[in-house]
Amino acid sequence: MTRRALRMALFHRTRIAVHLASVAVLAQSLPMDGQVAGSVIIADQINANGQVHLINSKGW
């Protein structure tokens, strides 16, 4: 793997992790009247291609 490819893979992994974190924060900050419209996704791991392996995806 070239340095550029490695750097790009790391960048995408970081970007996706940040996106998932922001989604989780958004879900927590929604007004709660017993239910939250939307779903919270928990990622188990993100591989070098930037694909997310999901272990849990629920609509609360």
ZAVEXLO-374253 format. One record per residue (C-alpha): residue number from 1; residue in three letters; z negated, x negated, y negated; chain. Coordinates in nm, 3 decimals, padded with zeros to 5 digits. Layout:
<NUM, 'Ala', <Z, X, Y>, 'A'>
...
***
This chain:
<1, 'Met', <00.000, 00.000, 00.000>, 'A'>
<2, 'Thr', <00.098, -00.143, -00.335>, 'A'>
<3, 'Arg', <-00.148, -00.175, -00.619>, 'A'>
<4, 'Arg', <00.033, 00.095, -00.816>, 'A'>
<5, 'Ala', <00.022, 00.340, -00.525>, 'A'>
<6, 'Leu', <-00.345, 00.266, -00.471>, 'A'>
<7, 'Arg', <-00.420, 00.317, -00.839>, 'A'>
<8, 'Met', <-00.228, 00.645, -00.846>, 'A'>
<9, 'Ala', <-00.408, 00.773, -00.536>, 'A'>
<10, 'Leu', <-00.745, 00.688, -00.690>, 'A'>
<11, 'Phe', <-00.647, 00.855, -01.017>, 'A'>
<12, 'His', <-00.539, 01.176, -00.845>, 'A'>
<13, 'Arg', <-00.854, 01.181, -00.632>, 'A'>
<14, 'Thr', <-01.069, 01.145, -00.943>, 'A'>
<15, 'Arg', <-00.873, 01.410, -01.132>, 'A'>
<16, 'Ile', <-00.904, 01.662, -00.848>, 'A'>
<17, 'Ala', <-01.277, 01.588, -00.810>, 'A'>
<18, 'Val', <-01.326, 01.649, -01.183>, 'A'>
<19, 'His', <-01.124, 01.972, -01.159>, 'A'>
<20, 'Leu', <-01.335, 02.097, -00.866>, 'A'>
<21, 'Ala', <-01.654, 02.014, -01.056>, 'A'>
<22, 'Ser', <-01.532, 02.205, -01.361>, 'A'>
<23, 'Val', <-01.441, 02.505, -01.143>, 'A'>
<24, 'Ala', <-01.793, 02.504, -00.995>, 'A'>
<25, 'Val', <-01.949, 02.483, -01.342>, 'A'>
<26, 'Leu', <-01.726, 02.765, -01.467>, 'A'>
<27, 'Ala', <-01.830, 02.983, -01.173>, 'A'>
<28, 'Gln', <-02.197, 02.916, -01.250>, 'A'>
<29, 'Ser', <-02.157, 02.991, -01.620>, 'A'>
<30, 'Leu', <-01.998, 03.333, -01.571>, 'A'>
<31, 'Pro', <-02.214, 03.632, -01.668>, 'A'>
<32, 'Met', <-02.404, 03.763, -01.369>, 'A'>
<33, 'Asp', <-02.457, 04.133, -01.317>, 'A'>
<34, 'Gly', <-02.514, 04.106, -00.945>, 'A'>
<35, 'Gln', <-02.168, 03.969, -00.872>, 'A'>
<36, 'Val', <-01.941, 03.696, -00.996>, 'A'>
<37, 'Ala', <-01.570, 03.766, -01.009>, 'A'>
<38, 'Gly', <-01.402, 03.463, -00.858>, 'A'>
<39, 'Ser', <-01.456, 03.217, -00.580>, 'A'>
<40, 'Val', <-01.638, 02.890, -00.542>, 'A'>
<41, 'Ile', <-01.463, 02.623, -00.343>, 'A'>
<42, 'Ile', <-01.651, 02.335, -00.185>, 'A'>
<43, 'Ala', <-01.434, 02.041, -00.093>, 'A'>
<44, 'Asp', <-01.531, 01.831, 00.206>, 'A'>
<45, 'Gln', <-01.305, 01.541, 00.126>, 'A'>
<46, 'Ile', <-00.990, 01.449, -00.058>, 'A'>
<47, 'Asn', <-00.746, 01.222, 00.119>, 'A'>
<48, 'Ala', <-00.523, 00.955, -00.037>, 'A'>
<49, 'Asn', <-00.243, 01.206, -00.099>, 'A'>
<50, 'Gly', <-00.471, 01.419, -00.313>, 'A'>
<51, 'Gln', <-00.494, 01.698, -00.058>, 'A'>
<52, 'Val', <-00.824, 01.880, -00.038>, 'A'>
<53, 'His', <-00.980, 01.960, 00.299>, 'A'>
<54, 'Leu', <-01.181, 02.277, 00.253>, 'A'>
<55, 'Ile', <-01.501, 02.338, 00.446>, 'A'>
<56, 'Asn', <-01.604, 02.651, 00.259>, 'A'>
<57, 'Ser', <-01.424, 02.904, 00.043>, 'A'>
<58, 'Lys', <-01.606, 03.224, -00.045>, 'A'>
<59, 'Gly', <-01.567, 03.500, -00.298>, 'A'>
<60, 'Trp', <-01.909, 03.583, -00.435>, 'A'>
***
